Amino acid sequence: MNAAKTNQTLLEMIQRWDPFGYGVEAYETEAVDVIQAVHECHDAYTLAKKIQSIYEFSFEQLIPFSNCMKLAEALLVVKHGAECSLS
């Protein structure tokens, strides 16, 4: 999977997540920030903390860490799958 396709897949996953029920268009900025974090983080715990922080900063609401962890794990599966296919 090339980088553009990977990022598109990540974006779709993040938008479907919709942690506050505001609809997919409500998280454009956050989605881009999370995609960047996916590429910077190598483990689910670190990524989950970053996701939680991104959304808390924007919406002043805390998402339960376990919810962030589930998303982080799923996003990293896509990331690692893309990296393996490039090898």
C-alpha positions as CSV (number, residue, x, y, z in Angstrom):
1,M,0.0,0.0,0.0
2,N,1.5,3.4,-0.9
3,A,1.6,6.3,1.4
4,A,-1.4,8.1,-0.1
5,K,-3.5,5.0,0.1
6,T,-2.4,4.4,3.7
7,N,-3.2,7.9,4.7
8,Q,-6.6,7.7,3.0
9,T,-7.4,4.5,4.9
10,L,-6.2,6.1,8.2
11,L,-8.4,9.1,7.5
12,E,-11.5,7.0,6.9
13,M,-10.9,5.1,10.1
14,I,-10.4,8.2,12.2
15,Q,-13.5,9.9,10.7
16,R,-15.7,6.8,11.3
17,W,-14.5,6.8,15.0
18,D,-16.5,9.9,15.7
19,P,-15.9,9.9,19.5
20,F,-18.3,12.7,20.4
21,G,-21.0,11.9,17.8
22,Y,-20.6,15.2,15.9
23,G,-20.3,13.6,12.4
24,V,-17.3,13.0,10.2
25,E,-16.8,16.6,9.1
26,A,-16.3,17.8,12.7
27,Y,-12.8,16.3,13.0
28,E,-10.9,17.4,10.0
29,T,-8.1,19.1,11.8
30,E,-7.9,16.4,14.5
31,A,-7.8,13.7,11.8
32,V,-4.8,15.3,10.1
33,D,-3.1,15.6,13.5
34,V,-3.8,11.9,14.3
35,I,-2.4,10.8,11.0
36,Q,0.8,12.7,11.7
37,A,0.9,11.1,15.1
38,V,0.5,7.6,13.6
39,H,3.6,8.2,11.5
40,E,5.6,9.5,14.5
41,C,4.5,6.9,17.1
42,H,5.6,3.3,17.1
43,D,3.6,1.9,20.0
44,A,-0.1,1.9,20.8
45,Y,0.2,3.4,24.3
46,T,2.1,6.5,23.0
47,L,-0.3,7.0,20.1
48,A,-3.4,6.6,22.3
49,K,-2.1,9.3,24.7
50,K,-1.4,11.6,21.7
51,I,-4.9,10.9,20.3
52,Q,-6.5,11.7,23.7
53,S,-4.5,14.9,23.9
54,I,-5.4,16.0,20.4
55,Y,-9.1,15.7,20.9
56,E,-9.0,17.1,24.5
57,F,-7.2,20.2,23.2
58,S,-9.8,20.8,20.5
59,F,-13.0,19.9,22.3
60,E,-12.1,20.3,25.9
61,Q,-13.5,16.9,26.6
62,L,-11.6,13.8,27.7
63,I,-12.1,10.6,25.7
64,P,-11.6,7.5,27.8
65,F,-8.1,6.1,27.3
66,S,-9.4,2.6,26.5
67,N,-11.3,4.1,23.5
68,C,-8.2,5.9,22.3
69,M,-6.2,2.7,22.7
70,K,-8.5,0.7,20.5
71,L,-8.2,3.3,17.8
72,A,-4.5,3.5,18.2
73,E,-4.1,-0.3,17.9
74,A,-6.2,-0.4,14.7
75,L,-4.4,2.5,13.1
76,L,-1.0,0.9,13.8
77,V,-2.1,-2.3,12.2
78,V,-2.8,-0.3,9.0
79,K,0.5,1.5,9.3
80,H,2.6,-1.6,9.9
81,G,0.8,-3.4,7.1
82,A,1.8,-0.6,4.7
83,E,5.4,-0.7,5.9
84,C,5.6,-4.5,5.5
85,S,4.2,-4.3,1.9
86,L,7.0,-1.8,1.0
87,S,9.8,-4.1,2.1
